[in-house]
Amino acid sequence: MDTSLTARFDRFMIVAGLISPIATIPQIIKLFLTHEEHATGQSLTTWTVYTVLALLWAIYGVLNKQLAVLVGNAAGVILYGVMAIGIIMQAGLTF
């Protein structure tokens, strides 16, 4: 593949990789503003799994020098982790 096309696509994928974590921000805002009402409707298990999987993908990105994989998943670790922590803070250890 053409190296300039590959470089442009890599930059595009960095942006694309950030979309999922950024889409979590409204959930985080709702979680911390509505507290227990929203927290009890969220799955701690799901957000914890998302966090762990994003961590594994971020590590994979580092080990394979794949910036596009690293960036989105590092953001995912942070934002998904904030969501999981918020659920624990607002609703306790729940499924």
C-alpha positions in Angstrom: 0.0 0.0 0.0 1.1 3.5 -0.7 3.0 4.9 2.4 1.3 8.3 2.3 -2.1 6.6 2.1 -1.2 4.4 5.0 0.0 7.4 7.1 -3.3 9.3 6.4 -5.3 6.2 7.2 -3.4 5.7 10.5 -4.2 9.3 11.5 -7.8 8.7 10.6 -7.9 5.6 12.7 -6.5 7.5 15.7 -9.6 9.8 15.5 -11.9 6.8 14.8 -10.5 5.0 17.8 -11.4 8.0 20.1 -15.1 8.0 19.1 -16.1 5.1 21.4 -14.4 6.4 24.5 -15.7 10.0 23.8 -19.2 8.6 23.4 -19.0 7.5 27.0 -18.8 11.0 28.3 -22.6 11.6 28.3 -23.0 8.4 30.4 -20.4 9.6 32.8 -22.0 13.0 33.2 -25.4 11.4 33.7 -24.0 8.9 36.2 -22.4 11.7 38.3 -25.3 14.1 38.0 -28.2 11.7 38.6 -26.3 9.6 41.1 -28.0 6.4 42.3 -30.9 6.5 39.9 -28.7 6.1 36.9 -26.0 4.1 38.6 -28.4 1.2 39.5 -29.4 0.9 35.9 -25.8 0.4 34.8 -23.9 -2.9 34.7 -20.7 -2.8 36.7 -19.7 -6.1 35.1 -20.0 -4.7 31.6 -18.1 -1.5 32.3 -15.4 -3.5 34.1 -15.0 -5.8 31.2 -14.8 -2.9 28.8 -12.1 -1.4 30.9 -10.0 -4.6 31.1 -10.4 -5.2 27.4 -9.4 -1.7 26.5 -6.3 -2.1 28.8 -5.3 -5.3 27.0 -5.7 -3.6 23.6 -3.7 -0.6 24.8 -0.9 -2.9 25.9 -1.1 -4.6 22.5 -0.8 -1.2 20.9 2.4 -0.5 22.9 3.9 -3.9 22.3 3.2 -3.7 18.5 4.0 0.0 18.2 0.4 0.7 16.9 -0.4 4.2 17.9 -3.9 4.0 16.5 -4.7 1.0 18.7 -3.0 2.6 21.8 -4.7 6.0 21.7 -8.3 5.0 21.5 -7.9 2.2 24.0 -5.9 4.3 26.5 -8.8 6.8 26.4 -11.1 3.8 26.8 -9.3 2.6 29.9 -9.7 6.0 31.5 -13.3 6.7 30.5 -14.6 3.2 31.0 -12.8 3.0 34.3 -14.3 6.3 35.4 -17.7 4.8 34.6 -17.0 1.6 36.6 -15.7 3.6 39.5 -18.7 5.9 39.4 -21.1 2.9 39.5 -19.2 1.6 42.6 -19.4 5.0 44.2 -23.1 5.6 43.5 -24.6 2.1 43.7 -21.9 0.0 45.4 -20.8 -3.4 44.1 -23.5 -4.5 41.8 -23.8 -6.5 38.7 
